[in-house]
Amino acid sequence: MSFRDEIKNIMERDPAARNIFEVLLYPSLHAVLLHRLAHRLYKADLPFFPRLISQISRFLTGIEIHPGAKIGKNLFIDHGTGVVIGETAEIGDNVTLYQGVTLGGTGKQRGKRHPTVGNNVLVGVGAKVLGAITIGDNARIGGGAVVLKDVPPNTTAVGVPAKIVAFRPDTNAINRRVENLPDPEGEMIDALQTKSRELEQRMSKLLHNQLQTHMEELHELQHEHHLTEELEQRLIQLEERLSRLEQGLDKVLVKLEPEPPRKNGNGHKHEEIIEGGTKSL
């Protein structure tokens, strides 16, 4: 877990935590962070330093956690003074320990000799959980209890020695069973939603295709309109050229027309004798 996650865990679990700056002073935060560092060094078989960090943590916080202990996510040690967690202890996720709790052994044997605590377990003030026993998920251990035997999941144990006094059903398991029951109405709603999504996709595709077709037709019309305008302009140019040609032709024809004959003073035509005949003047 990150430093931010550890702070968030305390803020959610402790109603007395008013802001982050207060949480930074919590001995449980210091103890858990120092233990995670010591545990990494312990797993790396580094001598001396894991134990040194553990002792420094104990001196600063009053909480003694052996470097070999395995701790899951979101451990919350409330107040914390006098808490002892042994070398082979294993703690699950979302566990709460109050002050004076001991997760210890009962002898000098080697190997597994400390408790295994499941997820979502709460251990009350001054409780002693001793030996290689298992505390089941969602269990509760009363304050001052001495636990020497396994505690089943979803139960509460109190007394010296501790005895099971209450059983709490596993609401998560009940919820899982309920979730597995058939739900015809839900299945029908899911089927309708799936059909609705399919229809929406088909309609969207159809509209897209129609829009694309209309756009192509519009482009074709624009292209044809452009061609029509071009033809009109060319026809106008041809008409202008034809008009100019006609005007030029008229001028040429005017120049080619013969001049009318001129008359003399008596009103008779002048004639000139030329070879081969006469020519009127």
Residue pairs with C-beta under 8 A, 6 or more apart in sequence:
1 9
1 36
1 73
1 74
3 33
5 73
5 74
6 29
6 32
6 33
7 20
7 23
7 24
7 29
9 73
9 74
9 76
10 17
10 23
10 26
10 28
10 29
10 76
11 17
11 20
11 23
13 74
13 76
13 78
13 96
14 23
14 26
14 76
14 78
17 23
17 26
23 29
27 60
27 61
27 62
27 63
27 77
27 79
27 80
27 81
28 61
28 63
28 76
28 77
28 78
28 79
28 80
30 57
30 60
30 61
31 57
31 61
31 63
31 65
31 77
31 80
31 83
32 71
32 75
32 77
34 53
34 54
34 56
34 57
34 60
35 54
35 57
35 65
35 67
35 69
35 71
36 71
37 53
38 49
38 50
38 51
38 53
38 54
38 57
38 65
38 67
39 50
39 67
39 68
39 69
39 70
39 71
41 49
41 50
41 53
41 67
42 50
42 67
42 68
50 67
51 67
53 67
54 64
54 65
54 66
54 67
57 63
57 64
57 65
58 64
61 80
62 80
62 81
62 82
62 83
63 77
63 80
63 81
63 82
63 83
64 83
64 84
64 85
65 71
65 83
65 85
66 85
66 86
66 87
66 89
67 87
68 87
68 88
69 85
69 86
69 87
69 88
69 89
69 90
69 91
69 103
69 114
70 89
70 90
70 91
71 85
71 91
72 91
72 92
72 93
72 94
72 95
72 119
73 93
73 94
74 93
74 94
74 95
75 91
75 95
75 97
76 95
76 96
76 97
77 83
77 96
77 97
77 98
78 96
78 97
78 98
78 99
79 98
79 99
80 97
80 99
81 99
81 100
82 99
82 100
82 101
83 97
83 99
83 100
83 101
83 102
84 101
84 102
84 103
84 104
85 91
85 103
85 114
86 103
86 104
86 105
86 113
86 114
87 114
88 105
88 111
88 112
88 113
88 114
88 132
89 103
89 114
89 115
89 116
89 117
90 114
90 115
90 116
90 117
91 103
91 117
92 117
92 118
92 119
92 120
92 121
92 137
93 119
93 120
94 119
94 120
95 117
95 119
95 120
95 121
95 122
95 123
96 121
96 122
96 123
97 123
98 123
98 124
98 125
98 126
98 127
98 143
99 125
99 126
100 125
100 126
100 127
101 123
101 124
101 125
101 126
101 127
101 128
101 129
102 127
102 128
102 129
102 130
103 114
103 115
103 117
103 123
103 129
104 114
104 128
104 129
104 130
105 113
105 114
105 130
105 131
105 132
106 113
106 130
106 131
106 148
107 113
112 132
113 131
113 132
114 131
114 132
115 129
115 130
115 131
115 132
115 133
115 134
115 135
115 147
116 132
116 133
116 134
116 135
117 123
117 129
117 135
118 134
118 135
118 136
118 137
118 138
118 139
118 153
119 137
119 138
120 137
120 138
121 135
121 136
121 137
121 138
121 139
121 140
121 141
122 139
122 140
122 141
123 129
123 135
123 141
124 140
124 141
124 142
124 143
124 144
124 145
125 143
125 144
126 143
126 144
127 141
127 142
127 143
127 144
127 145
127 146
127 147
128 145
128 146
128 147
129 135
129 141
129 147
130 146
130 147
130 148
131 148
133 147
133 148
133 149
133 150
133 151
134 150
134 151
135 141
135 147
135 150
135 151
136 150
136 151
136 152
136 153
136 154
136 155
137 153
137 154
138 153
138 154
138 168
138 170
139 151
139 152
139 153
139 154
139 155
139 156
139 157
140 155
140 156
140 157
140 166
141 147
141 151
141 156
141 157
141 158
141 162
142 156
142 157
142 158
142 159
142 162
144 160
145 157
145 158
145 159
145 160
145 162
146 159
146 160
146 161
146 162
147 157
147 161
147 162
148 161
148 162
149 161
149 162
151 157
151 162
151 164
152 164
153 170
154 167
154 168
154 169
154 170
155 164
155 166
155 167
155 168
156 164
156 165
156 166
156 167
156 168
157 163
157 164
157 165
158 165
159 165
261 269
261 280
261 281
262 270
262 281
263 269
264 270
264 281
269 280
269 281
270 280
270 281
271 278
271 279
271 280
271 281
272 278
272 279
272 280
272 281
273 279
